[in-house]
Amino acid sequence: MRRYGAGTATAAALALLALAGCGTSPGPGGTGDGGGDTGKPTPAVRGKGPACVGEDPGSTVHVLRGGGFKLPGGGGVQYAGATADGTDRTATLRDGAAYATGQQQWKVTPGTKVTLSGHPYAVRQVCAHRVALDPESPEDRTALAAEPASLEPRQSAADDPLCFTTSPAVLKAAAQGFPAKGDTLALLANGGVQRFPTGLSVTVAYVHPGTDTAGLDANCAAVPVAGYEDVRAGDTVEFAGVEFEVVGLSDKAVRLTRTSD
């Protein structure tokens, strides 16, 4: 389990985001400047809110903070960072499902149109913990919602149809692998990996009892799908389409209460 001081890393990450290039209507691959980015997930912006802006109409792609999502056409997208000013919330998206140097990135708000690997998407909602993207192509909608031949995970890239999907069958299977709404999930802070249906694995990366913060990492199909840095009690996190509130942490475990159906 990693243990390190969060203040310096957090300040550096936010400074990099402030310098990042952006565009409200990027062409294929984006229009931003990915130079100098460390690729590390950034903490949620606290104290300025709102937690979410825009509305999620459902059947959207949920890109989780600090993680990536593979998209039809062989490309992908990452939620690399966030800013908030008390009224609005902005997300920094990066092209590609996994971090690599020199990638394009840009800032988006609800209503922004983005083109990823030649495919159009609309940003419907920006939250501290996720961005909801709506595929504008009927073909992409169909591909994302397709039910896989098997719901049995293999813990490899073969799990792409389970990890990167809007399929109701897959999302239902994933949701049933967590405690019921209102119940608590305890993630042990011992560096071990906890595995869930549809190929998801979650790890407590570190805990800082002195600052009451922790880091949570999630992987699926060999892709980092979430990297929640410096979460604390009251924060929202999401895994496999299910939302949780962080309700407590110690050097033994991070406790999450399920808040969504």
C-alpha positions, 0 to 999 in steps of 0.5 A: 500500500502506497503512503506518501504526502499528498500536498506537494503532488496535489499542488503540482497536478493542479498547476499542470491542469491550469496550464493544459491547452483546451478547446470547446469543440475539438476535432478528431483526437482533440485540440489540446496540448498534452505536453508536460502531463505526468499522467497521474490522477488528480484529486477532486476539487473540494469546497467550491462545488457543485458536485455535478453539473448537467444531467445524465440521461442514462445509457451514457458512457461513464468515464471515471476520474483518474481512469480511462474507457475504451470506445468503439473504433479502437480509441478511448478517453480518460478523465484526467482532471477537474476544476470548479468555481462554485457555479460551474464544473469543468473536466479535463479529458484526454484522448486514449484509454490509457496514459501515454506521453504527448496525448491530446487533451482539452477541457469540457463542460456539459454540452461540449461536443467531442470527437474521439477516434473519429466518433462524435460524443456529447458531454452530458454531465460533469461530476467530481467523480465522473463524466457522462458522454453520450454517443451521437452515432446510432452505430456506437450506441448499439455497439456499446449496449451489445450484450456479451456472449458470456458474463464470466470475466477472464481478468484480461483484455478479453473482458473489454465487453464487460468493462467498457459497455452500457449493456443493461445485462452487464451493468445489472450483473456488476451491480449485484456484486456489490452490497445493496443500496444503503449497505457498506462495502469495506475495502481493506487497506492492506494492499490487496486486490478485491475482485468483483463480477464483470472483471473489476478489481479495486485496491486501496492505494494508500491511506493517510489517517493524519489527513483523513484521505485515501487513494482508490484504484480500479482496473478492468480488462488491464486498463486503469478505469478509476484513480481516485486520489485524496478521497475523504468522508463525504466524497462520491466514488463510482465503480462499474456504474454503482455510486458510493459515498466514502463514510470512513477510513482508517489504516485498516480499511476504507468504508463505502456506503452504496448510494445508487440502485 
